Amino acid sequence: MKPGVSSYAFGWAVNAGDFTPDGLLDFAIQQGVTVIQFGDHVPLHRLEPAVLDRLAARAREAGVEMETGARGLTPAHLAAYIAVSQRLGARLLRFVVDESGYEPGVEEMTGVLRDALPALHQAGLTLGLENHDRVPCAVLRRLVDDLDSERVGICLDTANSFGAGEGVREVLGELAPVCVNLHVKDFAVTRLPHLMGFTITGRPLGEGMLQLTKVLEAVARHRRCDTAVVETWTPPESEMPATLAKEKDWAIRSVRALRAALHQIAATTLS
């Protein structure tokens, strides 16, 4: 798997307006990773074609692959992001199904994806549906299995399914065989001081409860996933400048941890 970084490693910077697509590319070049992925909070479909073309040219020159991301699995939005992905030369499009006011059922999701298969094939594009809160992993797995296409798989996020009451082991058991992209996001689960519940908070990769090497090995075993990208849930500081500095520091530490883990797995495999 190739190591990468997502714009969701810089969620606070995006919210503060202190983020550009070129900035994510610059970060990847500086940190020596070969993949960047844009999440739905960076609306690439609203950028001028000339801006996308310049970004694509810079990425090609730097040897960095780009992956795209969107939210709201409607036919029109999917078609728009297939076009954006083609323009950028992306080979993977990650999609979160739901958006505000739109939560399609399984039949509707399946129909949208089945209708899009010819366009995905023509574009040489793989679509990864992300496990994200509402939809249980078993449902996503059945959907992908029913479509039975090399062009549709799962973007496996190591933390999102807590929102559906599912932990990492359950997610890996269901989705690792059909994973086409991996979001490595570390976390800590801590009991509240009054003992009446828990909180789940982010940690830099390798510094929380995620068993990173085991996750990478479980996904790599099935040989469908080419890229693993860093995302973080960075708790904010009291002032935005401190939050942005912390977020960048966490991104750097997380990328280093991912590269080290992938290197360790590769060395073990060769030995």
ROKOLTOR-84335 format. One record per residue (C-alpha): residue in one letter; z, y, x. Coordinates in steps of 0.02 Angstrom, whole numbers. Layout:
! ROKOLTOR-84335
r=a	Z=Z	Y=Y	X=X
...
This chain:
! ROKOLTOR-84335
r=m	Z=0	Y=0	X=0
r=k	Z=-37	Y=176	X=55
r=p	Z=107	Y=302	X=53
r=g	Z=87	Y=458	X=-51
r=v	Z=176	Y=603	X=-133
r=s	Z=168	Y=664	X=-313
r=s	Z=179	Y=840	X=-379
r=y	Z=333	Y=773	X=-470
r=a	Z=421	Y=778	X=-302
r=f	Z=409	Y=967	X=-329
r=g	Z=454	Y=985	X=-512
r=w	Z=563	Y=1138	X=-486
r=a	Z=429	Y=1223	X=-382
r=v	Z=302	Y=1192	X=-520
r=n	Z=420	Y=1263	X=-651
r=a	Z=455	Y=1416	X=-541
r=g	Z=271	Y=1451	X=-513
r=d	Z=297	Y=1418	X=-327
r=f	Z=171	Y=1276	X=-316
r=t	Z=-16	Y=1257	X=-293
r=p	Z=-125	Y=1102	X=-280
r=d	Z=-170	Y=1158	X=-103
r=g	Z=15	Y=1165	X=-64
r=l	Z=35	Y=982	X=-107
r=l	Z=-113	Y=940	X=4
r=d	Z=-37	Y=1043	X=145
r=f	Z=127	Y=949	X=127
r=a	Z=40	Y=780	X=135
r=i	Z=-55	Y=830	X=292
r=q	Z=104	Y=892	X=375
r=q	Z=200	Y=734	X=332
r=g	Z=60	Y=614	X=377
r=v	Z=35	Y=534	X=207
r=t	Z=-138	Y=490	X=144
r=v	Z=-120	Y=504	X=-45
r=i	Z=-73	Y=645	X=-163
r=q	Z=-52	Y=627	X=-350
r=f	Z=-52	Y=769	X=-475
r=g	Z=59	Y=748	X=-627
r=d	Z=27	Y=815	X=-801
r=h	Z=130	Y=971	X=-763
r=v	Z=-14	Y=1028	X=-651
r=p	Z=-155	Y=1052	X=-780
r=l	Z=-306	Y=1017	X=-671
r=h	Z=-422	Y=1022	X=-822
r=r	Z=-388	Y=1210	X=-836
r=l	Z=-445	Y=1248	X=-659
r=e	Z=-619	Y=1316	X=-626
r=p	Z=-744	Y=1187	X=-562
r=a	Z=-765	Y=1285	X=-401
r=v	Z=-577	Y=1273	X=-369
r=l	Z=-581	Y=1085	X=-395
r=d	Z=-731	Y=1069	X=-281
r=r	Z=-644	Y=1164	X=-141
r=l	Z=-488	Y=1057	X=-159
r=a	Z=-592	Y=898	X=-153
r=a	Z=-682	Y=957	X=3
r=r	Z=-518	Y=998	X=91
r=a	Z=-445	Y=828	X=46
r=r	Z=-598	Y=735	X=108
r=e	Z=-596	Y=830	X=272
r=a	Z=-411	Y=789	X=295
r=g	Z=-433	Y=605	X=248
r=v	Z=-316	Y=621	X=99
r=e	Z=-351	Y=530	X=-64
r=m	Z=-316	Y=618	X=-228
r=e	Z=-252	Y=540	X=-389
r=t	Z=-246	Y=629	X=-555
r=g	Z=-120	Y=629	X=-697
r=a	Z=-115	Y=679	X=-880
r=r	Z=-9	Y=666	X=-1036
r=g	Z=-63	Y=635	X=-1216
r=l	Z=-179	Y=486	X=-1232
r=t	Z=-307	Y=555	X=-1354
r=p	Z=-493	Y=516	X=-1335
r=a	Z=-536	Y=697	X=-1295
r=h	Z=-399	Y=720	X=-1165
r=l	Z=-440	Y=554	X=-1083
r=a	Z=-624	Y=601	X=-1073
r=a	Z=-578	Y=769	X=-996
r=y	Z=-475	Y=687	X=-860
r=i	Z=-605	Y=556	X=-822
r=a	Z=-722	Y=702	X=-787
r=v	Z=-591	Y=792	X=-681
r=s	Z=-556	Y=632	X=-585
r=q	Z=-740	Y=608	X=-548
r=r	Z=-756	Y=787	X=-486
r=l	Z=-609	Y=762	X=-368
r=g	Z=-666	Y=590	X=-310
r=a	Z=-506	Y=511	X=-376
r=r	Z=-499	Y=323	X=-399
r=l	Z=-339	Y=320	X=-502
r=l	Z=-291	Y=415	X=-660
r=r	Z=-110	Y=400	X=-714
r=f	Z=-74	Y=432	X=-898
r=v	Z=84	Y=458	X=-998
r=v	Z=42	Y=409	X=-1177
r=d	Z=155	Y=526	X=-1275
r=e	Z=161	Y=713	X=-1286
r=s	Z=253	Y=830	X=-1403
r=g	Z=206	Y=786	X=-1582
r=y	Z=97	Y=638	X=-1530
r=e	Z=168	Y=462	X=-1517
r=p	Z=28	Y=338	X=-1556
r=g	Z=59	Y=158	X=-1604
r=v	Z=1	Y=11	X=-1500
r=e	Z=-158	Y=-16	X=-1600
r=e	Z=-210	Y=166	X=-1578
r=m	Z=-171	Y=161	X=-1391
r=t	Z=-270	Y=1	X=-1371
r=g	Z=-418	Y=72	X=-1467
r=v	Z=-424	Y=231	X=-1363
r=l	Z=-421	Y=132	X=-1201
r=r	Z=-547	Y=1	X=-1258
r=d	Z=-669	Y=137	X=-1309
r=a	Z=-648	Y=220	X=-1138
r=l	Z=-680	Y=63	X=-1035
r=p	Z=-868	Y=96	X=-1010
r=a	Z=-831	Y=273	X=-947
r=l	Z=-695	Y=209	X=-831
r=h	Z=-812	Y=78	X=-760
r=q	Z=-951	Y=205	X=-736
r=a	Z=-832	Y=323	X=-647
r=g	Z=-760	Y=186	X=-537
r=l	Z=-590	Y=241	X=-601
r=t	Z=-432	Y=140	X=-634
r=l	Z=-313	Y=203	X=-768
r=g	Z=-127	Y=172	X=-746
r=l	Z=-20	Y=187	X=-902
r=e	Z=152	Y=246	X=-851
r=n	Z=310	Y=166	X=-918
r=h	Z=393	Y=317	X=-994
r=d	Z=543	Y=315	X=-1112
r=r	Z=485	Y=263	X=-1286
r=v	Z=373	Y=113	X=-1261
r=p	Z=459	Y=-47	X=-1199
r=c	Z=387	Y=-129	X=-1046
r=a	Z=346	Y=-290	X=-1140
r=v	Z=236	Y=-191	X=-1260
r=l	Z=145	Y=-106	X=-1116
r=r	Z=118	Y=-275	X=-1034
r=r	Z=44	Y=-351	X=-1192
r=l	Z=-71	Y=-200	X=-1212
r=v	Z=-138	Y=-218	X=-1035
r=d	Z=-156	Y=-406	X=-1052
r=d	Z=-250	Y=-388	X=-1216
r=l	Z=-372	Y=-264	X=-1140
r=d	Z=-400	Y=-385	X=-995
r=s	Z=-491	Y=-259	X=-887
r=e	Z=-477	Y=-222	X=-701
r=r	Z=-493	Y=-39	X=-749
r=v	Z=-328	Y=-29	X=-845
r=g	Z=-156	Y=-69	X=-774
r=i	Z=17	Y=5	X=-759
r=c	Z=85	Y=152	X=-661
r=l	Z=257	Y=77	X=-630
r=d	Z=397	Y=205	X=-618
r=t	Z=560	Y=139	X=-551
r=a	Z=672	Y=252	X=-657
r=n	Z=583	Y=308	X=-816
r=s	Z=623	Y=154	X=-919
r=f	Z=808	Y=193	X=-919
r=g	Z=753	Y=301	X=-1065
r=a	Z=704	Y=142	X=-1158
r=g	Z=864	Y=52	X=-1108
r=e	Z=777	Y=-51	X=-974
r=g	Z=826	Y=-69	X=-791
r=v	Z=726	Y=-94	X=-632
r=r	Z=733	Y=-284	X=-633
r=e	Z=667	Y=-292	X=-810
r=v	Z=530	Y=-167	X=-771
r=l	Z=474	Y=-263	X=-616
r=g	Z=477	Y=-429	X=-707
r=e	Z=362	Y=-367	X=-843
r=l	Z=251	Y=-241	X=-753
r=a	Z=236	Y=-286	X=-568
r=p	Z=93	Y=-411	X=-601
r=v	Z=-12	Y=-273	X=-682
r=c	Z=44	Y=-126	X=-575
r=v	Z=-99	Y=-21	X=-505
r=n	Z=8	Y=125	X=-445
r=l	Z=193	Y=136	X=-400
r=h	Z=309	Y=285	X=-424
r=v	Z=456	Y=262	X=-307
r=k	Z=600	Y=366	X=-374
r=d	Z=779	Y=337	X=-317
r=f	Z=934	Y=365	X=-422
r=a	Z=1122	Y=343	X=-438
r=v	Z=1218	Y=285	X=-590
r=t	Z=1394	Y=353	X=-593
r=r	Z=1534	Y=340	X=-719
r=l	Z=1594	Y=503	X=-794
r=p	Z=1771	Y=559	X=-746
r=h	Z=1836	Y=526	X=-922
r=l	Z=1763	Y=349	X=-911
r=m	Z=1669	Y=369	X=-1075
r=g	Z=1493	Y=344	X=-1011
r=f	Z=1379	Y=359	X=-861
r=t	Z=1258	Y=485	X=-788
r=i	Z=1094	Y=444	X=-701
r=t	Z=1045	Y=568	X=-568
r=g	Z=913	Y=575	X=-433
r=r	Z=935	Y=538	X=-249
r=p	Z=819	Y=551	X=-99
r=l	Z=723	Y=390	X=-79
r=g	Z=823	Y=260	X=16
r=e	Z=988	Y=351	X=-17
r=g	Z=1023	Y=290	X=-193
r=m	Z=1033	Y=125	X=-286
r=l	Z=849	Y=79	X=-283
r=q	Z=813	Y=-75	X=-177
r=l	Z=656	Y=0	X=-106
r=t	Z=596	Y=-143	X=4
r=k	Z=618	Y=-270	X=-135
r=v	Z=523	Y=-159	X=-257
r=l	Z=378	Y=-136	X=-136
r=e	Z=372	Y=-322	X=-98
r=a	Z=378	Y=-369	X=-283
r=v	Z=230	Y=-257	X=-322
r=a	Z=129	Y=-297	X=-165
r=r	Z=139	Y=-482	X=-203
r=h	Z=14	Y=-463	X=-345
r=r	Z=-116	Y=-367	X=-242
r=r	Z=-168	Y=-243	X=-376
r=c	Z=-72	Y=-90	X=-319
r=d	Z=-150	Y=13	X=-180
r=t	Z=-36	Y=166	X=-179
r=a	Z=150	Y=205	X=-187
r=v	Z=195	Y=388	X=-216
r=v	Z=359	Y=479	X=-201
r=e	Z=436	Y=567	X=-350
r=t	Z=611	Y=643	X=-356
r=w	Z=738	Y=698	X=-485
r=t	Z=818	Y=837	X=-382
r=p	Z=975	Y=913	X=-460
r=p	Z=964	Y=1103	X=-453
r=e	Z=1073	Y=1220	X=-352
r=s	Z=1146	Y=1380	X=-426
r=e	Z=1001	Y=1487	X=-360
r=m	Z=816	Y=1446	X=-365
r=p	Z=781	Y=1476	X=-179
r=a	Z=915	Y=1349	X=-135
r=t	Z=845	Y=1228	X=-264
r=l	Z=670	Y=1242	X=-192
r=a	Z=733	Y=1214	X=-15
r=k	Z=832	Y=1063	X=-70
r=e	Z=682	Y=993	X=-163
r=k	Z=571	Y=1007	X=-11
r=d	Z=703	Y=928	X=100
r=w	Z=720	Y=782	X=-22
r=a	Z=531	Y=761	X=-26
r=i	Z=523	Y=754	X=165
r=r	Z=666	Y=628	X=176
r=s	Z=591	Y=523	X=37
r=v	Z=418	Y=517	X=115
r=r	Z=495	Y=463	X=281
r=a	Z=593	Y=326	X=194
r=l	Z=437	Y=263	X=104
r=r	Z=334	Y=260	X=263
r=a	Z=473	Y=168	X=355
r=a	Z=490	Y=37	X=218
r=l	Z=303	Y=6	X=211
r=h	Z=297	Y=-8	X=401
r=q	Z=440	Y=-134	X=397
r=i	Z=352	Y=-240	X=266
r=a	Z=190	Y=-236	X=364
r=a	Z=279	Y=-286	X=525
r=t	Z=368	Y=-429	X=437
r=t	Z=205	Y=-491	X=362
r=l	Z=118	Y=-492	X=532
r=s	Z=261	Y=-576	X=624
